[in-house]
Amino acid sequence: MPYRRKDSPVWWVSYKGPGGKRVRRSTWTTDRREAEALEAKWKLEAFRQQQWDEQPERTFDELMLRFMKETMDRRRTGERRVKIALKPLYHAFSGRDVTRLRVVDVRAYIRQRREAGLAASTINKEVGFLSAAINHARKEWGWDIPNAAQGQRLTEPPGRVRWITRAESAALIRAAESEPRTPHLADFITVALHTGMRKGEILGLEWRRVDLQAGLVHLEGQHTKTGRRRSVPLNRVARDAILSRLRYRAGHCPASPWVFAHPDGSCILDVKKAFGTACRKAGIADFRIHDLRHSCAAWLVSSMVPLTEVRDLLGHSTIKMTERYAHLAPENVRAAVARLETDRSRSGHAETTAAAGVAVSD
């Protein structure tokens, strides 16, 4: 019979699995009758698997519902983006038995999405989500199902690198300051340009993670896209923007835990509309919020900051992500080529000396 645990609001069940081992699992429902129905279903599946080695049917819907319930609270990707990726997958695979899902089915899905005009990066996110769900089921639930989505990643074109100059950034900040309904926008843009932090990292920033004395912002794994903690230094310009938010908080919402807060103290969730208006006022076209991060990286690389240091500041998972900015530091390559002239000169001298019959010491 279903039972409740002290640490969980949902019903749990306990039954013998195919090998006689006791299985305890959550039903992920607070409805007792639904839990009882699931218990009966799972017991029957275990019996059939034990007696006739019959693999139970695993539907796509069951896979995704359970995967979402178990992992959504740990996912760094926003719920809205997850739902966008799931919608076309549901249209294609809802009701399907994932134990019978084959590579040809996934490739047909990819072909259909490409014919619909979707970018490779979008398709990769969708197929990657399906692959992650299947791998989770195999590892955590013991499902004996193939992962037909694994290894089906499309080749993506080089990532977008759009950045603005210092003069353009000044114009953008002035335009943001002229928006009375969004007093936080100029500070947001400033922090993004001078720290390279992502939009979610900035808007989700809490005062307890800001150390003004040390000039650092602390990001834990749950706050970052890569899941890795990092500390972001604040230069004078970024620190002044944070102090501006502190003064705003003192005058409007002194109890708010959020650095970027509305007058009522609630967290600001997005700045897309106001940002677009500021860009139009500043005469800056084809510029997105994430391009503020690209601008920070471009400024650093152009100032001859090593790529490894840029990687650590931005929190890239690999140096490959940072290398797309390498072309913005041509002087590094120029210096490398210049060394060839010196080496050639030395080599030529050695060859001439050797030709003259003079011994050259190692």
Secondary structure, 3 states (H helix, E strand, C coil): CCEECCCCCCEEEEEECCCCCEEEEECCCCCHHHHHHHHHHHHHHHHHHHHHCCCCCCEHHHHHHHHHHHHHHHCCCCHHHHHHHHHHHHHHHCCCEHHHCCHHHHHHHHHHHHHCCCCHHHHHHHHHHHHHHHHHHHHHCCCCCCCCCCCCCCCCCCCCCCCCCHHHHHHHHHHHHCCCCCCCHHHHHHHHHHHCCCHHHHHCCEHHHEECCCCEEEECHHHCCCCCCEEEECCHHHHHHHHHHHHHHHHHCCCCCECCECCCCCECCCCHHHHHHHHHHHCCCCCCCCHHHHHHHHHHHHCCCCHHHHHHHHCCCCHHHHHHHHHHCHHHHHHHHHHHHHHHHHHHHHHHHHHCCCCCCC
